[in-house]
Amino acid sequence: MVQKAKILLVDDRPENLLALEAILSALDQTLVRASSGEEALKALLTDDFAVILLDVQMPGMDGFETAAHIKRRERTRDIPIIFLTAINHGPHHTFRGYAAGAVDYISKPFDPWVLRAKVSVFVELYMKNCKLREQAALLRLQLEGGEGGHGKESAGLLAELSARLAAVEEQAEALSKQLDDDSADAAAVATAAHLERKLTGLRRALDALEPGTGTAPTLPAQS
């Protein structure tokens, strides 16, 4: 069962964290605070996050260094990072942010509606991926049962899997259309396309389990 997504907010100033919480509270997700790069890295050791909002200017380990550490870890390298900065930066500063692995770069003061919309896209993509992993786990249970899709119990599980997968496929298609219409960030569009490819692979594996196919299914790789 997919729970609320976690969003990591990283800023050394408490008032900025309060402002971010006020803006993102309408998304009804779990907001986790970190007041330094070190604290953020510690939180990432134990929890999974849909997206990270990372302040650039922090004492000690700044946002660029923190992002570099995040991207070096296999567990966290694919988490989207949105940089927040109060600096009037030039092209070189912006390039450094993207080179560190950011999917977006927003200058303070930012438009609350824009920030909330950007974060909501990554939260939705994260939730879709969580649902997809659930379907893959159920499918693996079916494969390990060794029944090849036969029997009432197996047939019932296949039907449930198919129905759940159809719901995720429909939601993913709607999200892709929304991203196309809104001219969303390239990173979000690429993530959605990756999700659709995994859904296609899972659908093929599920279809192969139908009685009478005699085909050994190959599950899509999970990432």
Order of alpha helices (4+ residues) and beta strands (2+ residues): beta-alpha-beta-alpha-beta-alpha-beta-alpha-beta-alpha-alpha-alpha
